[in-house]
Structures are given as C-alpha cells and as structure tokens.
Amino acid sequence: GASCVKYKSKKVELEGYVFDSMSEAKHYYHTLKPRLEAGEIKDLRMQPAFRCEINGRLICKYIADFQYVDLNTTGLQGQQGCTIIEDVKGFKTPVYRLKKKLVEAIHLGTKILEISPRPYQSKKYSLPSHAVLISK
C-alpha cells in the first residue's frame, strides 16, 4: 500500500487510477475489475484511508490498496456481505500486523486480506496497452 516503501516499484496509471506498483494494477485489472463487472463486488475504492482512534485519540492511519463490499462473503461478525480491504503485500511488517488488528477491531464488519504479488509476475498477467508507467 501507500503506507510502506515499495522497492523497485513503478507507479502505473490505468483507467484513471494511479497504482503504487505493477502488481496492484494487475490485481485490479485481472481480479477486481472482472468481479465488479460480474456483480460479485460493489463500491470498489482505491487507496482507502482508515483512522484508528481510541477514546478520541488518533493512534494511527492505515492506507490500504483496495476496498469493496463482497456480497457473497460472511463477515467476522457473521453478517452476510462484508467490507473487504485488500493490501498487495509481499512482506508483512510488525507495524502492518498491528495496524491490521486495530482496523479490524475498530471498524467492525471489515476484513483485511493480503494479496501476494507473486502470481502477477507470470507472463499471463499482462497489462493492456493503455496502461502507463509513471517514472519517479
């Protein structure tokens, strides 16, 4: 996500969105966009930010890669339909693990999933020709 340093990653602009890495852009294009078009998920947002406040004090902010409502998933409280937050992550830092627990505890009905960038390194997951690499 935007909250961690991405080594050797290039930003990618695709369909009006700017992604922090090729893997994020590919995850959107090959996984999330088709699910959105099929009606399995709704309310897709890019880089949603979550404030973690306890007793009125801001403890931290957490910026994820994607957020959507999955109509077929049962949430942590047993509800049908669940807000899913996704982070394309190769490595989970201790700070990330703590923020994940905080967000899930404070924002009930929310589940955080880590998406491995590894499958998207395969040649079968290419980006369309209208994707633009943004040099830093």
TORDRENFI-786627 format. One line per 4 residues: number of its first residue (from 0); their letters; for each residue x, y, z of N, C-alpha, C. Coordinates in nm, 2 decimals, always signed. Each point is the difference from the previous one (the first is absolute). Layout:
BEGIN
NUM = a = X,Y,Z,X,Y,Z,X,Y,Z | ...
This chain:
BEGIN
0 = gasc = +0.08,-0.12,+0.00,-0.08,+0.12,+0.00,+0.08,+0.13,+0.00 | -0.06,+0.11,+0.01,+0.07,+0.13,+0.00,+0.07,+0.02,+0.13 | -0.03,-0.08,+0.10,+0.07,+0.03,+0.13,+0.13,-0.07,+0.02 | +0.04,-0.09,-0.10,+0.13,-0.06,+0.01,+0.09,+0.03,-0.12
4 = vkyk = +0.13,-0.02,+0.02,+0.09,+0.03,-0.11,+0.00,-0.12,-0.09 | -0.02,+0.03,-0.13,+0.00,-0.11,-0.10,+0.13,+0.01,-0.07 | +0.08,-0.11,+0.01,+0.13,+0.00,-0.06,-0.02,-0.03,-0.15 | +0.08,+0.07,-0.08,+0.00,-0.02,-0.14,-0.14,+0.00,-0.07
8 = skkv = -0.09,+0.07,+0.07,-0.14,+0.00,-0.06,-0.02,+0.13,-0.08 | -0.07,-0.01,-0.11,-0.03,+0.12,-0.08,-0.15,+0.02,+0.01 | -0.04,+0.13,+0.01,-0.14,+0.03,+0.00,-0.06,-0.03,-0.14 | -0.13,-0.04,-0.01,-0.06,-0.03,-0.12,-0.13,+0.07,-0.01
12 = eleg = -0.03,+0.07,-0.11,-0.13,+0.06,-0.02,-0.08,-0.08,-0.09 | -0.12,-0.04,+0.04,-0.09,-0.08,-0.08,-0.14,+0.03,+0.03 | -0.07,+0.04,-0.11,-0.15,+0.03,+0.01,-0.03,+0.11,+0.10 | +0.09,+0.10,+0.01,-0.03,+0.11,+0.08,+0.05,-0.02,+0.15
16 = yvfd = +0.05,-0.11,+0.03,+0.05,-0.03,+0.13,+0.16,+0.00,+0.00 | +0.06,+0.04,+0.11,+0.14,-0.02,+0.01,+0.03,-0.10,+0.11 | +0.07,-0.11,-0.04,+0.04,-0.11,+0.09,+0.14,+0.01,+0.04 | +0.03,-0.04,+0.12,+0.14,+0.01,+0.05,+0.10,-0.10,-0.06
20 = smse = -0.06,-0.11,-0.06,+0.09,-0.10,-0.06,-0.07,-0.07,-0.12 | +0.08,-0.07,-0.08,-0.05,-0.08,-0.10,-0.10,-0.11,+0.05 | +0.04,-0.06,+0.11,-0.08,-0.10,+0.06,-0.14,+0.05,+0.04 | +0.00,+0.12,+0.06,-0.13,+0.06,+0.03,-0.09,+0.02,-0.12
24 = akhy = +0.06,+0.06,-0.10,-0.07,+0.02,-0.13,-0.05,-0.13,-0.06 | +0.08,-0.10,+0.00,-0.04,-0.13,-0.05,-0.11,-0.06,+0.08 | +0.01,+0.01,+0.14,-0.11,-0.05,+0.08,-0.13,+0.06,-0.03 | +0.00,+0.14,-0.01,-0.12,+0.07,-0.04,-0.05,-0.05,-0.13
28 = yhtl = +0.09,-0.01,-0.10,-0.05,-0.03,-0.14,-0.04,-0.14,-0.02 | +0.07,-0.10,+0.06,-0.03,-0.14,-0.03,-0.10,-0.06,+0.11 | -0.01,+0.06,+0.12,-0.08,-0.07,+0.10,-0.12,+0.09,+0.04 | +0.03,+0.13,+0.04,-0.11,+0.08,+0.06,-0.09,+0.05,-0.11
32 = kprl = +0.05,+0.05,-0.11,-0.09,+0.06,-0.10,-0.09,-0.11,-0.05 | +0.04,-0.12,-0.04,-0.10,-0.10,-0.04,-0.10,-0.04,+0.10 | +0.04,+0.00,+0.13,-0.10,-0.03,+0.11,-0.10,+0.11,+0.01 | +0.05,+0.13,-0.02,-0.09,+0.11,+0.01,-0.10,+0.00,-0.12
36 = eage = +0.05,-0.03,-0.12,-0.09,-0.01,-0.12,-0.10,-0.12,+0.01 | +0.04,-0.11,+0.08,-0.09,-0.11,+0.01,-0.10,+0.02,+0.11 | +0.01,+0.11,+0.08,-0.09,+0.03,+0.11,+0.03,-0.08,+0.13 | +0.12,-0.06,+0.01,+0.03,-0.07,+0.12,+0.04,+0.10,+0.11
40 = ikdl = +0.06,+0.11,-0.04,+0.04,+0.10,+0.10,-0.05,+0.14,-0.04 | -0.01,+0.09,+0.09,-0.05,+0.14,-0.03,+0.08,+0.10,+0.08 | -0.02,+0.12,-0.03,+0.06,+0.12,+0.07,+0.16,-0.02,+0.01 | +0.06,-0.03,-0.12,+0.15,-0.01,+0.00,+0.06,+0.13,+0.01
44 = rmqp = +0.09,+0.01,+0.10,+0.08,+0.13,+0.02,+0.15,-0.03,+0.00 | +0.07,+0.10,-0.05,+0.15,-0.02,+0.00,+0.06,+0.08,+0.12 | +0.10,-0.05,+0.06,+0.08,+0.06,+0.11,-0.09,+0.06,+0.10 | -0.09,-0.07,+0.06,-0.09,+0.05,+0.11,+0.09,+0.02,+0.13
48 = afrc = -0.03,+0.11,+0.07,+0.07,+0.03,+0.12,-0.09,-0.03,+0.12 | +0.06,-0.06,+0.11,-0.08,-0.02,+0.12,+0.07,+0.06,+0.12 | -0.08,+0.07,+0.07,+0.05,+0.07,+0.13,-0.02,-0.10,+0.11 | +0.10,-0.03,+0.08,-0.01,-0.09,+0.11,+0.00,+0.09,+0.13
52 = eing = -0.12,+0.02,+0.05,-0.01,+0.09,+0.12,-0.05,-0.08,+0.12 | +0.06,+0.02,+0.11,-0.04,-0.07,+0.13,-0.02,+0.11,+0.10 | -0.12,+0.01,+0.06,-0.03,+0.10,+0.10,+0.02,+0.14,-0.05 | -0.03,+0.02,-0.13,+0.01,+0.13,-0.06,+0.14,+0.04,-0.04
56 = rlic = +0.10,-0.09,+0.02,+0.14,+0.03,-0.04,+0.03,-0.07,-0.13 | +0.06,+0.07,-0.09,+0.05,-0.07,-0.12,+0.13,-0.08,+0.02 | -0.01,-0.13,-0.01,+0.11,-0.08,+0.02,+0.09,-0.01,-0.13 | -0.07,-0.03,-0.11,+0.07,-0.01,-0.13,-0.10,+0.01,-0.11
60 = kyia = +0.06,+0.02,-0.12,-0.08,-0.01,-0.12,+0.04,-0.12,-0.08 | -0.09,-0.07,-0.06,+0.04,-0.12,-0.08,-0.05,+0.03,-0.15 | +0.09,-0.01,-0.09,-0.04,+0.02,-0.14,+0.01,-0.13,-0.07 | -0.11,-0.05,-0.05,+0.01,-0.13,-0.07,+0.01,+0.02,-0.15
64 = dfqy = -0.01,-0.11,-0.08,+0.01,+0.01,-0.14,-0.15,+0.01,-0.06 | -0.08,-0.09,+0.05,-0.14,-0.01,-0.06,-0.10,-0.02,+0.11 | -0.12,+0.04,-0.02,-0.11,-0.03,+0.09,-0.13,-0.03,-0.09 | -0.08,-0.09,+0.04,-0.12,-0.03,-0.07,-0.09,-0.08,+0.09
68 = vdln = -0.13,-0.01,-0.04,-0.10,-0.08,+0.07,-0.01,-0.13,-0.07 | +0.03,-0.12,+0.06,-0.02,-0.13,-0.06,-0.13,-0.05,+0.04 | -0.09,-0.02,-0.09,-0.14,-0.03,+0.03,-0.01,-0.15,+0.04 | +0.10,-0.08,-0.03,-0.01,-0.14,+0.03,+0.08,-0.05,+0.12
72 = ttgl = +0.07,+0.10,+0.07,+0.09,-0.04,+0.11,-0.07,+0.02,+0.13 | +0.02,-0.09,+0.09,-0.05,+0.02,+0.14,+0.10,+0.08,+0.08 | -0.04,+0.10,+0.07,+0.09,+0.08,+0.07,+0.05,-0.06,+0.13 | +0.09,+0.07,+0.07,+0.05,-0.05,+0.13,-0.10,-0.01,+0.11
76 = qgqq = -0.11,+0.08,-0.02,-0.11,+0.00,+0.10,-0.12,-0.09,-0.05 | +0.03,-0.08,-0.11,-0.10,-0.09,-0.04,-0.10,+0.06,-0.10 | +0.02,+0.13,-0.04,-0.10,+0.06,-0.09,+0.03,-0.03,-0.14 | -0.11,-0.01,-0.08,+0.01,-0.03,-0.15,+0.04,+0.13,-0.07
80 = gcti = +0.10,-0.01,-0.09,+0.05,+0.13,-0.06,+0.10,+0.06,+0.10 | +0.11,+0.03,-0.05,+0.11,+0.04,+0.09,+0.09,+0.10,-0.08 | +0.05,+0.10,+0.08,+0.09,+0.10,-0.06,+0.14,-0.07,+0.00 | +0.06,-0.01,-0.11,+0.13,-0.06,-0.02,+0.10,+0.10,-0.03
84 = iedv = +0.11,+0.00,+0.07,+0.12,+0.09,-0.03,+0.11,-0.09,-0.05 | +0.06,+0.04,-0.11,+0.11,-0.09,-0.05,+0.13,+0.08,+0.00 | +0.11,-0.06,+0.03,+0.13,+0.05,-0.01,+0.08,-0.09,-0.08 | +0.06,+0.05,-0.11,+0.09,-0.09,-0.07,+0.14,+0.01,+0.07
88 = kgfk = +0.03,-0.11,+0.06,+0.12,+0.00,+0.10,+0.09,-0.12,-0.03 | +0.12,+0.02,-0.01,+0.10,-0.11,-0.01,+0.05,-0.03,+0.14 | +0.00,+0.10,+0.09,+0.06,-0.02,+0.13,-0.08,+0.08,+0.10 | -0.03,-0.07,+0.11,-0.09,+0.06,+0.11,+0.09,+0.05,+0.11
92 = tpvy = +0.02,+0.13,+0.02,+0.08,+0.05,+0.10,-0.08,-0.01,+0.14 | +0.07,+0.01,+0.11,-0.07,+0.00,+0.13,-0.10,+0.12,+0.01 | +0.04,+0.11,-0.05,-0.09,+0.12,+0.00,-0.13,-0.03,-0.08 | +0.02,-0.06,-0.12,-0.12,-0.03,-0.08,-0.09,-0.10,+0.08
96 = rlkk = +0.06,-0.10,+0.06,-0.08,-0.10,+0.08,-0.09,+0.07,+0.11 | +0.07,+0.09,+0.06,-0.07,+0.07,+0.11,-0.11,+0.09,-0.06 | +0.02,+0.07,-0.10,-0.10,+0.09,-0.07,-0.12,-0.09,-0.04 | +0.03,-0.11,-0.06,-0.10,-0.09,-0.04,-0.10,-0.04,+0.11
100 = klve = +0.06,-0.04,+0.12,-0.08,-0.03,+0.11,-0.08,+0.12,+0.05 | +0.06,+0.11,+0.00,-0.07,+0.12,+0.04,-0.12,+0.04,-0.09 | +0.02,-0.01,-0.13,-0.10,+0.04,-0.09,-0.12,-0.10,+0.01 | +0.03,-0.13,+0.01,-0.11,-0.10,+0.01,-0.07,+0.01,+0.13
104 = aihl = +0.06,+0.04,+0.11,-0.06,+0.02,+0.13,-0.09,+0.12,+0.00 | +0.05,+0.11,-0.06,-0.07,+0.13,+0.01,-0.11,+0.01,-0.10 | +0.03,-0.05,-0.13,-0.10,+0.01,-0.11,-0.07,-0.13,-0.01 | -0.10,-0.03,+0.08,-0.06,-0.13,+0.00,-0.06,-0.02,-0.14
108 = gtki = -0.01,-0.13,-0.04,-0.05,-0.03,-0.13,+0.10,+0.01,-0.11 | +0.13,+0.02,+0.04,+0.10,+0.02,-0.10,+0.10,-0.12,+0.02 | +0.05,-0.05,-0.12,+0.09,-0.11,+0.00,+0.12,+0.04,-0.09 | +0.12,-0.02,+0.05,+0.12,+0.04,-0.09,+0.06,-0.13,-0.05
112 = leis = +0.02,+0.00,-0.13,+0.06,-0.11,-0.07,+0.14,+0.05,-0.06 | +0.10,-0.09,+0.01,+0.13,+0.03,-0.07,+0.00,-0.07,-0.13 | +0.04,+0.07,-0.10,+0.01,-0.06,-0.14,+0.14,-0.01,-0.03 | +0.05,-0.12,-0.04,+0.14,-0.02,-0.03,+0.02,+0.05,-0.14
116 = prpy = +0.11,+0.08,-0.02,+0.03,+0.05,-0.13,+0.06,-0.11,-0.09 | +0.04,-0.11,+0.05,+0.08,-0.10,-0.07,-0.08,-0.05,-0.12 | -0.12,-0.04,+0.00,-0.07,-0.05,-0.12,+0.00,+0.09,-0.11 | -0.01,+0.13,+0.03,-0.01,+0.11,-0.11,+0.13,+0.02,-0.07
120 = qskk = +0.11,-0.07,+0.04,+0.13,+0.01,-0.07,+0.00,-0.09,-0.12 | -0.10,-0.09,-0.01,-0.01,-0.09,-0.12,-0.04,+0.08,-0.12 | +0.05,-0.05,-0.12,-0.03,+0.07,-0.12,-0.14,+0.00,-0.04 | -0.08,-0.09,+0.05,-0.14,-0.01,-0.04,-0.08,+0.13,+0.06
124 = yslp = +0.06,+0.06,+0.10,-0.07,+0.12,+0.05,+0.07,+0.13,-0.05 | -0.03,+0.03,-0.12,+0.06,+0.12,-0.06,-0.10,+0.12,+0.02 | +0.05,+0.12,-0.01,-0.09,+0.11,+0.00,-0.04,+0.05,-0.14 | -0.12,+0.06,-0.02,-0.04,+0.04,-0.13,+0.10,+0.11,-0.05
128 = shav = -0.01,+0.03,-0.13,+0.09,+0.09,-0.06,-0.02,+0.15,+0.05 | -0.12,+0.03,+0.05,-0.03,+0.13,+0.05,+0.05,+0.03,+0.14 | +0.07,-0.10,+0.06,+0.06,+0.02,+0.14,+0.13,+0.08,-0.02 | +0.02,+0.10,+0.09,+0.11,+0.09,-0.02,+0.09,-0.01,+0.13
132 = lisk = +0.13,-0.03,-0.03,+0.10,+0.00,+0.12,+0.03,+0.14,+0.03 | +0.00,+0.04,+0.13,+0.04,+0.13,+0.04,+0.14,-0.01,+0.06 | +0.09,+0.07,-0.06,+0.14,+0.00,+0.06,+0.00,+0.10,+0.11 | +0.08,-0.03,+0.10,+0.01,+0.08,+0.12,+0.09,+0.12,-0.02
